[in-house]
Every structure is written in structure tokens, then in C-alpha cells.
């Protein structure tokens, strides 16, 4: 997802043709808004009629005006298992510390092997 509101797609190319996918997507969005109580029956019917009579993409923008945003989330972008509030940066994970310990152990083992080789030879 681009993070831009869905209306941006239609204002960006206002003279473009409306596809059947556009109509399907927007009718589903109107159905959801009606089911959620965001639009009343008269407004819903008027917007659907305008949707199916629209000719250009710019005609779709007024149909979407006043509808709630399409992308809603109460979870942080990194997922619900991360601490903090939505929009906050999650704390650094333990992975880098574990990797550093593993690398330090590998270097220590290598030094021991070099010392043993020097003693033997």
C-alpha cells in the first residue's frame, strides 16, 4: 500500500477511463460505508448511481468525498505484537546483540586455533 488516500489515484489521472475494477472496488467501499452507518440510504443510493454513470476518473472523486479513509489501523505498522502506540518506532530487537556475541565467540575460537597452530609448529 502506498499510504496515499484512494482518492489520489483518481485525481492523479482525472481524464483516465474508469475500469470495471474501479467500479467494483468503489461499490464495495460504498457498501462498507453504508453497512457501518457512515452514509444514509439516500446518500448511498445517490453515490451508487453516480458511480455507475461516471465517465472519467475525476467523476469518482465527489463520490468518495466525506467517506471515511480506506486504510484504518489501530496497530503499529510493524504488527500488533510490538510494544508502544501506533506510529511510534519500536525498540531495537535483541538480534543485533546476539549476533555480536556469536561473532565475538567465533573470533575467540579462531584466536585459540591460531595460538595452538603456532605452538605445534
Secondary structure by P-SEA (a helix, b strand, c coil): cccccaaaaaaacccccccaaaaaaaaaaaaaaaaaccccaaaaaaaaaaaaaccccccccccccccccccccccccccccccccccccccccaaaaaaaaaaaaaaaaaaaaaaaaaaac
